Every structure is written in C-alpha cells, then in structure tokens.
Amino acid sequence: MLEIPEAAVLAAQCNEALAGKKICNVVAGQSPHKFAWYCGDPQRYGSFLTGKTITETRSYGGLVEITAGDAKLLFGDGVNLRYYTESERLPARHQLLLEFDDGSSLVGSVQMYGGLWAFREGEFDSKYYLIARTRPSPLSAGFDRAYFSSLFEESPARLSLKAFLATEQRIPGLGNGVLQDILFNAGMHPRKKRDPLSAEDQQLLFDSIKSTLSEMTAQGGRDTEHDLWGRPGGYRTRLSKNTVGRPCSVCGTPIKKEAYLGGSVYYCDKCQTM
C-alpha cells in the first residue's frame, strides 16, 4: 500500500519519467474491479485525457497526483503504478492505462482497493484528498514539534499510539505499514496509550516519525512495496510481514504479530514498552 515514503518516491520518479509526454490513448476500466474507484464514468477518461501533456507529479500523504494540462490524475494508496517503455510487454489486466506519444505507458492496477480519479482542479471534493493537501507532511519543515504537539491537543487522550498516529487522517499517509518501524525505533508498543506520554516521550516519538520516514524515502521506499519500475524499495523493514518470527535486530527476541484495530501489528516484546 502506498504510504508517505512510496508516494514521495513515485512522485519523483514520475517527474523524471513522464514530464513532457503527451497522452495519446486511454483505457479505463478494462478489467472490472468492485473496489476500483473512479471519478464519474471511467469511459469518459479517454475523451477527457487524450491529447493532454504531463507537466508535473506531486505526492500528498499516500496519494500521487499527476497534472496533465487542465486535468488531475489522482492515485490512491491501493493502486500499483507501473511505467513501461515501448519495448516492454504490458499486463493483460489493469484498471487504467495511459499510452504516450513515444510508445511508453503508465499502468494503474488495483489489488484490494484503490482510487484512480481523473478530474479538473477544484472538481474533486474528497475529504481524504483535501485533508492530505492541506496538512503538512512529516517530510517537510512544516511538520515541526509545535505542530505535532497540536495533534495531541485535538485528539482523545484514551487513544493507543496506533490509533493516534494511523487513523482519522491526523497524519495523512502515515498508515499501518510505516507505523511499525516508527514505533519500534521509538521503543513504544502499538497498544501503548497516547496519554500520559511525557514531554520526553513525545519528543522521542516526533524524532522517530521524522527520521524513520526520511530514511524510508531516501532509500526508495520499503522493501514490502514497489516503485514505478516494479523494483522493491531499498529500505529493509525492521517490523513487517517479512520479519514475523525472526529475531529482533536489537535484542534477538522473536518478532510477534497480532491483529489490532482492523489490521496487523508487529512488535518486539522486549524493546517496545507499554
């Protein structure tokens, strides 16, 4: 799933690979998917997007937004984006295909769920999108200690750290995936209560958010996800589906997995305190 690091990496790669390319053909909804979401009728995408030229790509939280003329293409966190050169074989199944004037293509595929929205600026009123555009990213200077403190002030004290950090879009794009290593690096258990956290613990958590996400981004995303060319990210997750049952990298205790708040959490019993 796309979260902050992967969206940032994909945006940079799209700027490198797609800028200046003209869209000459569009196929939307070729492979029906119950949980592939479009903006209106996907059959209108062809007439709306064809002939437009890609100018830039940005990330907002776990979203990737491509600008093409007066159009915006927005991809949600469950979409796998792949770029193919003219000589590469395209997949048979996909939910959105953009073919460019140089023979290359961009393919969006959905596994579990994901949005592939096309619209004009100001015409898409998704709350998720609007919040992601307005809140500062932990990768930016705007996400500072004062801003982080304000998140504590506006959220219920009874929340666990997982609920506080990865729900309600308090920090767009910080999901259950990147949460695991953030909490591990801070030495805190996912079930640990948000309150009372001392000022020292709040600082430790803030530092871990900033440093962990920066490291993940700098290394091309997590090794559980893939980039625009289908390569796994270079950041080796310390806690993920890949490390369950393996020795903790710090103390050697086997990494545990359990269901919590609608998803799985991974943790080290010894290194992460309640």
PyRosetta script that sets phi, psi and omega in degrees:
from pyrosetta import init, pose_from_sequence

init()
pose = pose_from_sequence("MLEIPEAAVLAAQCNEALAGKKICNVVAGQSPHKFAWYCGDPQRYGSFLTGKTITETRSYGGLVEITAGDAKLLFGDGVNLRYYTESERLPARHQLLLEFDDGSSLVGSVQMYGGLWAFREGEFDSKYYLIARTRPSPLSAGFDRAYFSSLFEESPARLSLKAFLATEQRIPGLGNGVLQDILFNAGMHPRKKRDPLSAEDQQLLFDSIKSTLSEMTAQGGRDTEHDLWGRPGGYRTRLSKNTVGRPCSVCGTPIKKEAYLGGSVYYCDKCQTM")
pose.set_psi(1, 140.3)
pose.set_omega(1, 178.4)
pose.set_phi(2, -70.6)
pose.set_psi(2, 125.0)
pose.set_omega(2, 170.4)
pose.set_phi(3, -127.7)
pose.set_psi(3, -171.1)
pose.set_omega(3, -170.4)
pose.set_phi(4, -49.6)
pose.set_psi(4, -50.4)
pose.set_omega(4, -176.6)
pose.set_phi(5, -64.4)
pose.set_psi(5, -45.0)
pose.set_omega(5, -176.1)
pose.set_phi(6, -68.0)
pose.set_psi(6, -38.8)
pose.set_omega(6, 178.3)
pose.set_phi(7, -64.1)
pose.set_psi(7, -41.1)
pose.set_omega(7, 178.8)
pose.set_phi(8, -64.9)
pose.set_psi(8, -41.4)
pose.set_omega(8, 179.2)
pose.set_phi(9, -65.2)
pose.set_psi(9, -45.7)
pose.set_omega(9, 179.8)
pose.set_phi(10, -62.3)
pose.set_psi(10, -39.4)
pose.set_omega(10, 179.2)
pose.set_phi(11, -62.0)
pose.set_psi(11, -44.2)
pose.set_omega(11, 178.9)
pose.set_phi(12, -64.2)
pose.set_psi(12, -41.3)
pose.set_omega(12, 180.0)
pose.set_phi(13, -68.4)
pose.set_psi(13, -37.6)
pose.set_omega(13, 177.0)
pose.set_phi(14, -65.1)
pose.set_psi(14, -39.3)
pose.set_omega(14, 177.1)
pose.set_phi(15, -61.2)
pose.set_psi(15, -35.6)
pose.set_omega(15, 179.7)
pose.set_phi(16, -74.5)
pose.set_psi(16, -42.1)
pose.set_omega(16, -171.2)
pose.set_phi(17, -92.4)
pose.set_psi(17, -28.3)
pose.set_omega(17, -168.9)
pose.set_phi(18, -109.6)
pose.set_psi(18, -22.8)
pose.set_omega(18, -174.3)
pose.set_phi(19, -56.4)
pose.set_psi(19, 130.0)
pose.set_omega(19, 178.7)
pose.set_phi(20, 91.1)
pose.set_psi(20, -6.9)
pose.set_omega(20, -179.6)
pose.set_phi(21, -83.6)
pose.set_psi(21, 140.1)
pose.set_omega(21, 178.3)
pose.set_phi(22, -97.9)
pose.set_psi(22, 134.3)
pose.set_omega(22, 177.7)
pose.set_phi(23, -77.4)
pose.set_psi(23, 122.0)
pose.set_omega(23, -178.9)
pose.set_phi(24, -112.4)
pose.set_psi(24, -12.6)
pose.set_omega(24, 177.6)
pose.set_phi(25, -158.3)
pose.set_psi(25, 144.3)
pose.set_omega(25, -178.4)
pose.set_phi(26, -134.9)
pose.set_psi(26, 132.9)
pose.set_omega(26, 173.4)
pose.set_phi(27, -126.0)
pose.set_psi(27, 115.5)
pose.set_omega(27, -178.4)
pose.set_phi(28, -120.9)
pose.set_psi(28, 133.3)
pose.set_omega(28, 177.5)
pose.set_phi(29, 75.6)
pose.set_psi(29, 23.0)
pose.set_omega(29, -179.1)
pose.set_phi(30, -62.0)
pose.set_psi(30, -41.6)
pose.set_omega(30, 178.4)
pose.set_phi(31, -106.7)
pose.set_psi(31, 101.1)
pose.set_omega(31, -176.2)
pose.set_phi(32, -55.6)
pose.set_psi(32, 136.9)
pose.set_omega(32, -179.4)
pose.set_phi(33, -144.1)
pose.set_psi(33, 123.5)
pose.set_omega(33, -175.3)
pose.set_phi(34, -59.4)
pose.set_psi(34, -31.5)
pose.set_omega(34, -175.7)
pose.set_phi(35, -114.4)
pose.set_psi(35, 29.8)
pose.set_omega(35, 169.1)
pose.set_phi(36, -98.8)
pose.set_psi(36, 119.0)
pose.set_omega(36, -172.3)
pose.set_phi(37, -106.1)
pose.set_psi(37, 136.4)
pose.set_omega(37, 179.9)
pose.set_phi(38, -122.3)
pose.set_psi(38, 166.7)
pose.set_omega(38, 174.3)
pose.set_phi(39, -95.6)
pose.set_psi(39, 98.8)
pose.set_omega(39, -174.9)
pose.set_phi(40, 76.3)
pose.set_psi(40, -152.0)
pose.set_omega(40, -177.6)
pose.set_phi(41, -80.5)
pose.set_psi(41, 119.2)
pose.set_omega(41, -180.0)
pose.set_phi(42, -61.8)
pose.set_psi(42, -20.1)
pose.set_omega(42, -179.9)
pose.set_phi(43, -69.4)
pose.set_psi(43, -16.1)
pose.set_omega(43, 177.1)
pose.set_phi(44, -84.4)
pose.set_psi(44, -9.7)
pose.set_omega(44, -177.0)
pose.set_phi(45, -59.7)
pose.set_psi(45, -37.3)
pose.set_omega(45, -177.1)
pose.set_phi(46, -60.1)
pose.set_psi(46, -53.4)
pose.set_omega(46, -178.7)
pose.set_phi(47, -68.4)
pose.set_psi(47, -30.2)
pose.set_omega(47, -178.3)
pose.set_phi(48, -74.7)
pose.set_psi(48, -38.3)
pose.set_omega(48, -171.7)
pose.set_phi(49, -100.4)
pose.set_psi(49, -28.3)
pose.set_omega(49, -176.0)
pose.set_phi(50, -60.6)
pose.set_psi(50, 133.2)
pose.set_omega(50, 179.9)
pose.set_phi(51, 93.8)
pose.set_psi(51, -10.6)
pose.set_omega(51, -179.3)
pose.set_phi(52, -86.6)
pose.set_psi(52, 150.5)
pose.set_omega(52, -177.7)
pose.set_phi(53, -109.0)
pose.set_psi(53, 132.6)
pose.set_omega(53, 178.1)
pose.set_phi(54, -66.2)
pose.set_psi(54, 129.8)
pose.set_omega(54, 178.0)
pose.set_phi(55, -110.0)
pose.set_psi(55, -47.2)
pose.set_omega(55, -179.2)
pose.set_phi(56, -156.2)
pose.set_psi(56, 163.6)
pose.set_omega(56, 176.8)
pose.set_phi(57, -132.2)
pose.set_psi(57, 137.8)
pose.set_omega(57, 177.8)
pose.set_phi(58, -131.9)
pose.set_psi(58, 158.3)
pose.set_omega(58, 173.5)
pose.set_phi(59, -115.0)
pose.set_psi(59, 143.5)
pose.set_omega(59, 174.5)
pose.set_phi(60, -131.8)
pose.set_psi(60, 106.1)
pose.set_omega(60, -175.8)
pose.set_phi(61, 60.4)
pose.set_psi(61, -121.3)
pose.set_omega(61, 178.1)
pose.set_phi(62, -99.2)
pose.set_psi(62, 20.8)
pose.set_omega(62, -179.8)
pose.set_phi(63, -109.8)
pose.set_psi(63, 146.9)
pose.set_omega(63, 175.7)
pose.set_phi(64, -118.2)
pose.set_psi(64, 122.9)
pose.set_omega(64, -177.5)
pose.set_phi(65, -116.9)
pose.set_psi(65, 120.8)
pose.set_omega(65, 178.2)
pose.set_phi(66, -105.9)
pose.set_psi(66, 131.3)
pose.set_omega(66, 176.8)
pose.set_phi(67, -101.4)
pose.set_psi(67, 130.1)
pose.set_omega(67, 177.3)
pose.set_phi(68, -136.5)
pose.set_psi(68, 101.1)
pose.set_omega(68, -176.3)
pose.set_phi(69, 60.9)
pose.set_psi(69, -126.6)
pose.set_omega(69, 179.0)
pose.set_phi(70, -90.5)
pose.set_psi(70, 10.0)
pose.set_omega(70, -177.2)
pose.set_phi(71, -106.5)
pose.set_psi(71, 148.7)
pose.set_omega(71, 171.1)
pose.set_phi(72, -116.9)
pose.set_psi(72, 134.9)
pose.set_omega(72, 172.0)
pose.set_phi(73, -113.8)
pose.set_psi(73, 121.0)
pose.set_omega(73, -175.9)
pose.set_phi(74, -120.3)
pose.set_psi(74, 128.8)
pose.set_omega(74, -178.2)
pose.set_phi(75, -115.8)
pose.set_psi(75, 128.9)
pose.set_omega(75, -177.9)
pose.set_phi(76, -86.3)
pose.set_psi(76, -180.0)
pose.set_omega(76, -167.9)
pose.set_phi(77, -69.8)
pose.set_psi(77, -14.2)
pose.set_omega(77, 179.5)
pose.set_phi(78, -99.6)
pose.set_psi(78, 10.6)
pose.set_omega(78, -177.4)
pose.set_phi(79, -96.7)
pose.set_psi(79, 133.0)
pose.set_omega(79, 173.8)
pose.set_phi(80, -95.2)
pose.set_psi(80, 115.7)
pose.set_omega(80, -179.7)
pose.set_phi(81, -100.7)
pose.set_psi(81, 128.9)
pose.set_omega(81, 178.9)
pose.set_phi(82, -134.2)
pose.set_psi(82, 139.1)
pose.set_omega(82, 176.3)
pose.set_phi(83, -105.2)
pose.set_psi(83, 134.7)
pose.set_omega(83, -179.4)
pose.set_phi(84, -125.3)
pose.set_psi(84, 133.1)
pose.set_omega(84, 174.0)
pose.set_phi(85, -76.5)
pose.set_psi(85, 171.9)
pose.set_omega(85, -177.3)
pose.set_phi(86, -58.9)
pose.set_psi(86, -33.1)
pose.set_omega(86, -174.9)
pose.set_phi(87, -84.4)
pose.set_psi(87, -9.6)
pose.set_omega(87, -176.9)
pose.set_phi(88, -89.7)
pose.set_psi(88, 146.8)
pose.set_omega(88, -179.6)
pose.set_phi(89, -80.3)
pose.set_psi(89, 131.5)
pose.set_omega(89, -179.6)
pose.set_phi(90, -81.0)
pose.set_psi(90, 150.3)
pose.set_omega(90, 176.9)
pose.set_phi(91, -68.2)
pose.set_psi(91, 151.8)
pose.set_omega(91, -178.7)
pose.set_phi(92, -74.5)
pose.set_psi(92, -30.4)
pose.set_omega(92, -177.4)
pose.set_phi(93, -113.4)
pose.set_psi(93, 135.0)
pose.set_omega(93, 177.4)
pose.set_phi(94, -167.4)
pose.set_psi(94, 163.5)
pose.set_omega(94, 178.8)
pose.set_phi(95, -104.8)
pose.set_psi(95, -17.0)
pose.set_omega(95, 174.6)
pose.set_phi(96, -154.5)
pose.set_psi(96, 131.9)
pose.set_omega(96, 178.1)
pose.set_phi(97, -129.2)
pose.set_psi(97, 125.1)
pose.set_omega(97, 173.0)
pose.set_phi(98, -113.3)
pose.set_psi(98, 121.7)
pose.set_omega(98, 176.7)
pose.set_phi(99, -105.0)
pose.set_psi(99, 135.4)
pose.set_omega(99, -175.9)
pose.set_phi(100, -105.0)
pose.set_psi(100, 167.6)
pose.set_omega(100, -174.1)
pose.set_phi(101, -69.2)
pose.set_psi(101, -13.0)
pose.set_omega(101, 177.6)
pose.set_phi(102, -97.9)
pose.set_psi(102, 7.4)
pose.set_omega(102, 178.2)
pose.set_phi(103, 92.1)
pose.set_psi(103, -7.9)
pose.set_omega(103, 178.0)
pose.set_phi(104, -83.7)
pose.set_psi(104, 169.4)
pose.set_omega(104, -174.8)
pose.set_phi(105, -146.0)
pose.set_psi(105, 154.1)
pose.set_omega(105, 171.0)
pose.set_phi(106, -118.8)
pose.set_psi(106, 128.7)
pose.set_omega(106, -176.8)
pose.set_phi(107, -120.1)
pose.set_psi(107, 131.6)
pose.set_omega(107, 173.8)
pose.set_phi(108, -112.4)
pose.set_psi(108, 123.3)
pose.set_omega(108, -179.2)
pose.set_phi(109, -124.2)
pose.set_psi(109, 142.6)
pose.set_omega(109, -179.4)
pose.set_phi(110, -113.1)
pose.set_psi(110, 132.5)
pose.set_omega(110, 174.7)
pose.set_phi(111, -96.9)
pose.set_psi(111, -76.3)
pose.set_omega(111, -179.9)
pose.set_phi(112, -83.3)
pose.set_psi(112, -54.8)
pose.set_omega(112, 179.4)
pose.set_phi(113, -163.0)
pose.set_psi(113, 159.8)
pose.set_omega(113, 177.8)
pose.set_phi(114, 170.6)
pose.set_psi(114, 151.7)
pose.set_omega(114, -179.3)
pose.set_phi(115, -102.2)
pose.set_psi(115, 138.0)
pose.set_omega(115, 175.7)
pose.set_phi(116, -130.0)
pose.set_psi(116, 80.6)
pose.set_omega(116, -168.9)
pose.set_phi(117, -98.9)
pose.set_psi(117, 138.8)
pose.set_omega(117, 175.4)
pose.set_phi(118, -126.8)
pose.set_psi(118, 128.4)
pose.set_omega(118, -174.3)
pose.set_phi(119, -163.4)
pose.set_psi(119, 168.7)
pose.set_omega(119, 173.2)
pose.set_phi(120, -89.9)
pose.set_psi(120, 152.8)
pose.set_omega(120, 178.9)
pose.set_phi(121, -50.0)
pose.set_psi(121, 129.2)
pose.set_omega(121, 177.5)
pose.set_phi(122, 86.8)
pose.set_psi(122, -3.9)
pose.set_omega(122, -176.7)
pose.set_phi(123, -100.9)
pose.set_psi(123, 0.9)
pose.set_omega(123, -178.8)
pose.set_phi(124, -116.8)
pose.set_psi(124, 113.9)
pose.set_omega(124, -171.8)
pose.set_phi(125, -106.7)
pose.set_psi(125, 26.0)
pose.set_omega(125, 177.8)
pose.set_phi(126, -59.8)
pose.set_psi(126, 126.7)
pose.set_omega(126, 178.9)
pose.set_phi(127, -59.8)
pose.set_psi(127, -40.3)
pose.set_omega(127, -179.8)
pose.set_phi(128, -58.4)
pose.set_psi(128, -45.8)
pose.set_omega(128, -179.6)
pose.set_phi(129, -66.9)
pose.set_psi(129, -46.3)
pose.set_omega(129, -176.8)
pose.set_phi(130, -65.2)
pose.set_psi(130, -39.4)
pose.set_omega(130, 177.5)
pose.set_phi(131, -65.5)
pose.set_psi(131, -43.5)
pose.set_omega(131, -179.1)
pose.set_phi(132, -61.7)
pose.set_psi(132, -33.2)
pose.set_omega(132, -179.4)
pose.set_phi(133, -74.5)
pose.set_psi(133, -26.7)
pose.set_omega(133, -173.3)
pose.set_phi(134, -99.0)
pose.set_psi(134, -24.5)
pose.set_omega(134, -177.9)
pose.set_phi(135, -87.4)
pose.set_psi(135, 141.9)
pose.set_omega(135, -178.8)
pose.set_phi(136, -69.0)
pose.set_psi(136, 143.1)
pose.set_omega(136, 176.6)
pose.set_phi(137, -80.0)
pose.set_psi(137, 144.5)
pose.set_omega(137, 173.3)
pose.set_phi(138, -59.0)
pose.set_psi(138, -16.7)
pose.set_omega(138, 177.1)
pose.set_phi(139, -81.5)
pose.set_psi(139, -6.1)
pose.set_omega(139, -177.0)
pose.set_phi(140, -107.0)
pose.set_psi(140, 163.0)
pose.set_omega(140, 178.0)
pose.set_phi(141, -68.0)
pose.set_psi(141, -23.9)
pose.set_omega(141, -179.7)
pose.set_phi(142, -65.3)
pose.set_psi(142, -23.8)
pose.set_omega(142, 176.1)
pose.set_phi(143, -87.1)
pose.set_psi(143, 82.7)
pose.set_omega(143, -176.8)
pose.set_phi(144, -108.9)
pose.set_psi(144, -177.1)
pose.set_omega(144, -175.8)
pose.set_phi(145, -63.1)
pose.set_psi(145, -37.7)
pose.set_omega(145, -179.7)
pose.set_phi(146, -66.2)
pose.set_psi(146, -41.1)
pose.set_omega(146, 179.3)
pose.set_phi(147, -65.2)
pose.set_psi(147, -42.2)
pose.set_omega(147, 179.5)
pose.set_phi(148, -61.3)
pose.set_psi(148, -40.2)
pose.set_omega(148, 178.2)
pose.set_phi(149, -62.0)
pose.set_psi(149, -35.0)
pose.set_omega(149, -179.7)
pose.set_phi(150, -65.3)
pose.set_psi(150, -28.5)
pose.set_omega(150, 177.9)
pose.set_phi(151, -66.7)
pose.set_psi(151, -33.8)
pose.set_omega(151, 176.0)
pose.set_phi(152, -67.7)
pose.set_psi(152, -39.5)
pose.set_omega(152, -176.1)
pose.set_phi(153, -67.8)
pose.set_psi(153, -29.1)
pose.set_omega(153, -174.9)
pose.set_phi(154, -101.2)
pose.set_psi(154, 8.4)
pose.set_omega(154, -178.4)
pose.set_phi(155, -122.8)
pose.set_psi(155, 153.6)
pose.set_omega(155, -179.3)
pose.set_phi(156, -62.0)
pose.set_psi(156, 138.6)
pose.set_omega(156, -177.7)
pose.set_phi(157, -68.7)
pose.set_psi(157, -22.7)
pose.set_omega(157, -174.0)
pose.set_phi(158, -77.5)
pose.set_psi(158, -8.0)
pose.set_omega(158, -174.8)
pose.set_phi(159, -65.3)
pose.set_psi(159, 146.7)
pose.set_omega(159, 168.5)
pose.set_phi(160, -76.6)
pose.set_psi(160, 167.2)
pose.set_omega(160, -179.6)
pose.set_phi(161, -65.7)
pose.set_psi(161, -34.2)
pose.set_omega(161, 176.2)
pose.set_phi(162, -63.3)
pose.set_psi(162, -47.2)
pose.set_omega(162, -179.6)
pose.set_phi(163, -63.7)
pose.set_psi(163, -39.2)
pose.set_omega(163, -178.5)
pose.set_phi(164, -66.2)
pose.set_psi(164, -44.9)
pose.set_omega(164, -173.9)
pose.set_phi(165, -85.3)
pose.set_psi(165, -32.6)
pose.set_omega(165, -166.7)
pose.set_phi(166, -119.1)
pose.set_psi(166, 16.3)
pose.set_omega(166, 175.7)
pose.set_phi(167, -131.9)
pose.set_psi(167, 165.5)
pose.set_omega(167, 175.1)
pose.set_phi(168, 62.2)
pose.set_psi(168, 16.1)
pose.set_omega(168, 177.2)
pose.set_phi(169, 56.0)
pose.set_psi(169, 32.0)
pose.set_omega(169, 174.0)
pose.set_phi(170, -62.8)
pose.set_psi(170, -38.4)
pose.set_omega(170, 175.4)
pose.set_phi(171, -129.4)
pose.set_psi(171, 90.6)
pose.set_omega(171, -176.1)
pose.set_phi(172, -54.5)
pose.set_psi(172, 131.4)
pose.set_omega(172, 178.8)
pose.set_phi(173, 89.7)
pose.set_psi(173, -9.9)
pose.set_omega(173, 173.9)
pose.set_phi(174, -92.0)
pose.set_psi(174, 97.9)
pose.set_omega(174, -176.7)
pose.set_phi(175, -108.4)
pose.set_psi(175, -168.6)
pose.set_omega(175, -176.5)
pose.set_phi(176, -63.9)
pose.set_psi(176, -24.6)
pose.set_omega(176, -178.8)
pose.set_phi(177, -69.8)
pose.set_psi(177, -58.8)
pose.set_omega(177, -178.0)
pose.set_phi(178, -72.1)
pose.set_psi(178, -21.9)
pose.set_omega(178, 179.7)
pose.set_phi(179, -54.6)
pose.set_psi(179, -38.1)
pose.set_omega(179, -172.5)
pose.set_phi(180, -58.8)
pose.set_psi(180, -50.1)
pose.set_omega(180, -178.0)
pose.set_phi(181, -74.1)
pose.set_psi(181, -30.3)
pose.set_omega(181, 176.0)
pose.set_phi(182, -59.3)
pose.set_psi(182, -48.7)
pose.set_omega(182, -179.1)
pose.set_phi(183, -70.7)
pose.set_psi(183, -35.7)
pose.set_omega(183, 177.1)
pose.set_phi(184, -61.8)
pose.set_psi(184, -46.4)
pose.set_omega(184, -178.8)
pose.set_phi(185, -66.1)
pose.set_psi(185, -25.6)
pose.set_omega(185, 177.3)
pose.set_phi(186, -87.6)
pose.set_psi(186, -8.7)
pose.set_omega(186, -179.2)
pose.set_phi(187, 72.1)
pose.set_psi(187, 30.7)
pose.set_omega(187, -175.4)
pose.set_phi(188, -122.8)
pose.set_psi(188, 140.4)
pose.set_omega(188, -179.0)
pose.set_phi(189, -78.9)
pose.set_psi(189, 144.5)
pose.set_omega(189, 178.7)
pose.set_phi(190, -58.4)
pose.set_psi(190, -28.1)
pose.set_omega(190, -179.8)
pose.set_phi(191, -87.0)
pose.set_psi(191, -5.7)
pose.set_omega(191, -179.9)
pose.set_phi(192, -58.5)
pose.set_psi(192, 137.0)
pose.set_omega(192, -177.4)
pose.set_phi(193, -74.8)
pose.set_psi(193, 143.2)
pose.set_omega(193, 179.6)
pose.set_phi(194, -63.6)
pose.set_psi(194, -30.1)
pose.set_omega(194, -180.0)
pose.set_phi(195, -131.3)
pose.set_psi(195, 131.2)
pose.set_omega(195, 6.0)
pose.set_phi(196, -93.6)
pose.set_psi(196, 126.1)
pose.set_omega(196, 168.2)
pose.set_phi(197, -108.1)
pose.set_psi(197, 128.9)
pose.set_omega(197, 178.5)
pose.set_phi(198, -67.3)
pose.set_psi(198, 164.6)
pose.set_omega(198, 177.0)
pose.set_phi(199, -59.4)
pose.set_psi(199, -35.3)
pose.set_omega(199, 179.1)
pose.set_phi(200, -66.8)
pose.set_psi(200, -41.4)
pose.set_omega(200, 178.6)
pose.set_phi(201, -68.6)
pose.set_psi(201, -37.5)
pose.set_omega(201, 176.0)
pose.set_phi(202, -61.5)
pose.set_psi(202, -40.5)
pose.set_omega(202, 178.2)
pose.set_phi(203, -65.5)
pose.set_psi(203, -41.0)
pose.set_omega(203, 179.2)
pose.set_phi(204, -62.0)
pose.set_psi(204, -42.1)
pose.set_omega(204, 179.4)
pose.set_phi(205, -67.5)
pose.set_psi(205, -43.4)
pose.set_omega(205, 177.1)
pose.set_phi(206, -58.9)
pose.set_psi(206, -47.3)
pose.set_omega(206, -179.9)
pose.set_phi(207, -61.6)
pose.set_psi(207, -38.4)
pose.set_omega(207, -179.0)
pose.set_phi(208, -68.3)
pose.set_psi(208, -40.1)
pose.set_omega(208, 176.5)
pose.set_phi(209, -57.9)
pose.set_psi(209, -51.2)
pose.set_omega(209, -176.7)
pose.set_phi(210, -64.0)
pose.set_psi(210, -49.5)
pose.set_omega(210, -173.6)
pose.set_phi(211, -72.7)
pose.set_psi(211, -40.0)
pose.set_omega(211, -178.0)
pose.set_phi(212, -66.4)
pose.set_psi(212, -46.7)
pose.set_omega(212, -179.7)
pose.set_phi(213, -66.9)
pose.set_psi(213, -36.1)
pose.set_omega(213, 177.4)
pose.set_phi(214, -65.0)
pose.set_psi(214, -42.2)
pose.set_omega(214, 179.3)
pose.set_phi(215, -65.6)
pose.set_psi(215, -43.4)
pose.set_omega(215, 178.5)
pose.set_phi(216, -59.5)
pose.set_psi(216, -43.2)
pose.set_omega(216, -178.7)
pose.set_phi(217, -68.0)
pose.set_psi(217, -45.3)
pose.set_omega(217, -178.4)
pose.set_phi(218, -61.6)
pose.set_psi(218, -28.1)
pose.set_omega(218, -178.4)
pose.set_phi(219, -96.7)
pose.set_psi(219, 13.9)
pose.set_omega(219, 173.9)
pose.set_phi(220, 84.3)
pose.set_psi(220, 22.5)
pose.set_omega(220, -179.7)
pose.set_phi(221, 91.5)
pose.set_psi(221, 174.6)
pose.set_omega(221, -176.9)
pose.set_phi(222, -76.2)
pose.set_psi(222, 155.2)
pose.set_omega(222, -179.8)
pose.set_phi(223, -73.1)
pose.set_psi(223, -6.0)
pose.set_omega(223, 175.9)
pose.set_phi(224, -89.3)
pose.set_psi(224, -6.2)
pose.set_omega(224, -177.5)
pose.set_phi(225, -123.9)
pose.set_psi(225, 173.3)
pose.set_omega(225, -176.5)
pose.set_phi(226, -128.3)
pose.set_psi(226, 153.5)
pose.set_omega(226, -178.2)
pose.set_phi(227, -93.9)
pose.set_psi(227, -166.0)
pose.set_omega(227, -174.2)
pose.set_phi(228, -65.4)
pose.set_psi(228, -22.9)
pose.set_omega(228, -179.7)
pose.set_phi(229, -103.4)
pose.set_psi(229, 9.7)
pose.set_omega(229, 176.9)
pose.set_phi(230, 83.9)
pose.set_psi(230, 11.0)
pose.set_omega(230, -179.7)
pose.set_phi(231, -89.2)
pose.set_psi(231, 140.4)
pose.set_omega(231, 176.2)
pose.set_phi(232, -66.6)
pose.set_psi(232, 150.4)
pose.set_omega(232, 178.1)
pose.set_phi(233, -63.4)
pose.set_psi(233, 157.9)
pose.set_omega(233, -176.9)
pose.set_phi(234, -87.8)
pose.set_psi(234, -7.8)
pose.set_omega(234, 179.5)
pose.set_phi(235, -83.6)
pose.set_psi(235, 120.6)
pose.set_omega(235, 179.7)
pose.set_phi(236, -85.0)
pose.set_psi(236, 112.1)
pose.set_omega(236, -178.2)
pose.set_phi(237, -64.4)
pose.set_psi(237, 139.1)
pose.set_omega(237, 177.7)
pose.set_phi(238, -86.2)
pose.set_psi(238, -31.0)
pose.set_omega(238, 177.0)
pose.set_phi(239, -132.9)
pose.set_psi(239, 116.0)
pose.set_omega(239, 178.8)
pose.set_phi(240, -170.7)
pose.set_psi(240, -175.6)
pose.set_omega(240, 176.8)
pose.set_phi(241, -59.5)
pose.set_psi(241, -23.1)
pose.set_omega(241, -178.9)
pose.set_phi(242, -78.3)
pose.set_psi(242, -14.2)
pose.set_omega(242, -172.5)
pose.set_phi(243, -116.3)
pose.set_psi(243, 1.7)
pose.set_omega(243, -178.6)
pose.set_phi(244, -59.3)
pose.set_psi(244, 129.9)
pose.set_omega(244, 179.1)
pose.set_phi(245, 81.7)
pose.set_psi(245, -10.4)
pose.set_omega(245, 179.1)
pose.set_phi(246, -84.7)
pose.set_psi(246, 160.0)
pose.set_omega(246, -179.6)
pose.set_phi(247, -66.3)
pose.set_psi(247, 138.5)
pose.set_omega(247, 173.3)
pose.set_phi(248, -56.4)
pose.set_psi(248, 138.0)
pose.set_omega(248, -177.5)
pose.set_phi(249, -69.1)
pose.set_psi(249, -13.4)
pose.set_omega(249, -179.9)
pose.set_phi(250, -101.3)
pose.set_psi(250, -48.8)
pose.set_omega(250, -171.6)
pose.set_phi(251, -117.4)
pose.set_psi(251, -12.2)
pose.set_omega(251, 178.6)
pose.set_phi(252, 89.6)
pose.set_psi(252, -4.4)
pose.set_omega(252, 177.5)
pose.set_phi(253, -67.8)
pose.set_psi(253, 136.9)
pose.set_omega(253, 179.8)
pose.set_phi(254, -59.5)
pose.set_psi(254, 135.4)
pose.set_omega(254, 179.1)
pose.set_phi(255, -71.6)
pose.set_psi(255, 133.5)
pose.set_omega(255, -178.6)
pose.set_phi(256, -102.4)
pose.set_psi(256, 156.1)
pose.set_omega(256, 175.5)
pose.set_phi(257, -132.2)
pose.set_psi(257, 137.8)
pose.set_omega(257, 174.3)
pose.set_phi(258, -152.1)
pose.set_psi(258, 157.6)
pose.set_omega(258, 177.9)
pose.set_phi(259, -79.9)
pose.set_psi(259, 136.1)
pose.set_omega(259, 179.7)
pose.set_phi(260, -160.8)
pose.set_psi(260, 127.3)
pose.set_omega(260, 177.7)
pose.set_phi(261, 53.9)
pose.set_psi(261, 49.0)
pose.set_omega(261, 174.2)
pose.set_phi(262, 77.7)
pose.set_psi(262, 12.2)
pose.set_omega(262, 178.6)
pose.set_phi(263, -160.3)
pose.set_psi(263, -174.5)
pose.set_omega(263, -179.9)
pose.set_phi(264, -98.3)
pose.set_psi(264, 143.7)
pose.set_omega(264, 170.5)
pose.set_phi(265, -119.3)
pose.set_psi(265, 148.6)
pose.set_omega(265, 179.6)
pose.set_phi(266, -122.5)
pose.set_psi(266, 141.3)
pose.set_omega(266, -177.7)
pose.set_phi(267, -162.2)
pose.set_psi(267, 163.1)
pose.set_omega(267, 172.4)
pose.set_phi(268, -107.3)
pose.set_psi(268, 120.5)
pose.set_omega(268, -178.2)
pose.set_phi(269, -57.7)
pose.set_psi(269, -31.9)
pose.set_omega(269, -174.3)
pose.set_phi(270, -87.0)
pose.set_psi(270, -41.3)
pose.set_omega(270, -174.0)
pose.set_phi(271, -84.1)
pose.set_psi(271, -23.9)
pose.set_omega(271, -175.5)
pose.set_phi(272, -110.7)
pose.set_psi(272, 116.5)
pose.set_omega(272, -173.1)
pose.set_phi(273, -93.6)
pose.set_psi(273, 153.0)
pose.set_omega(273, 175.1)
pose.set_phi(274, -87.3)
pose.dump_pdb("model.pdb")
